[in-house]
Amino acid sequence: MAKPQYNLGAMYANGTGVPQDDIKAVFWFRMAAKQGHIMSQSTLGFMYVNGEGVLEDYVQAYAWWSIAAT
């Protein structure tokens, strides 16, 4: 289930086939990340660094990147 959730997040992040919406992208990336999807975890890190759909938060970015790295 994580891969389709990641794909939906990517669609919202890029505006591919749906209106571009970073908040919805973060929602779907987080759903997949909680299931262990590494690309979702890494992408969440980048979204936190750039403040895309979430408040800029380097601690959260580091946390998601650390989870992805393990």
C-alpha positions as CSV (number, residue, x, y, z in Angstrom):
1,M,0.0,0.0,0.0
2,A,2.9,2.4,0.6
3,K,4.0,2.6,-3.1
4,P,0.6,3.9,-4.4
5,Q,0.6,6.4,-1.5
6,Y,4.0,7.6,-2.4
7,N,2.9,7.9,-6.1
8,L,-0.1,9.9,-5.1
9,G,2.1,12.2,-3.0
10,A,4.4,12.7,-5.9
11,M,1.4,13.5,-8.1
12,Y,0.3,16.2,-5.7
13,A,3.8,17.5,-5.2
14,N,4.4,17.9,-9.0
15,G,0.8,18.7,-10.0
16,T,0.7,15.7,-12.3
17,G,-2.9,14.8,-13.1
18,V,-4.1,16.7,-10.0
19,P,-3.8,20.3,-8.8
20,Q,-0.4,20.9,-7.2
21,D,-0.9,20.8,-3.4
22,D,2.1,20.4,-1.1
23,I,-0.1,19.8,2.0
24,K,-1.8,16.8,0.3
25,A,1.6,15.6,-0.9
26,V,3.0,15.7,2.7
27,F,-0.1,13.8,3.9
28,W,0.4,11.0,1.4
29,F,4.2,10.9,1.8
30,R,3.8,10.6,5.6
31,M,1.2,7.7,5.2
32,A,3.8,5.8,3.1
33,A,6.7,6.8,5.2
34,K,5.1,5.4,8.4
35,Q,4.9,2.1,6.5
36,G,8.7,2.1,5.9
37,H,8.8,3.5,2.4
38,I,12.3,4.9,2.1
39,M,11.7,7.3,-0.7
40,S,8.7,8.8,1.2
41,Q,10.8,9.2,4.3
42,S,13.6,10.9,2.3
43,T,11.1,13.1,0.4
44,L,9.6,14.2,3.7
45,G,13.0,15.3,4.8
46,F,13.4,17.5,1.8
47,M,9.9,19.0,2.3
48,Y,10.7,19.9,5.9
49,V,14.0,21.5,4.8
50,N,12.2,23.6,2.1
51,G,9.0,24.3,4.1
52,E,6.9,22.7,1.4
53,G,3.5,21.9,2.8
54,V,4.9,22.0,6.4
55,L,6.7,24.6,8.4
56,E,10.4,24.6,7.8
57,D,11.9,22.3,10.5
58,Y,15.5,21.0,10.2
59,V,15.0,18.7,13.2
60,Q,12.1,16.9,11.5
61,A,14.1,16.8,8.2
62,Y,17.0,15.2,10.0
63,A,14.7,12.7,11.8
64,W,13.1,11.6,8.5
65,W,16.5,11.3,6.8
66,S,17.8,9.3,9.7
67,I,14.9,6.9,9.5
68,A,15.4,6.5,5.8
69,A,19.0,5.8,6.3
70,T,18.5,2.9,8.7
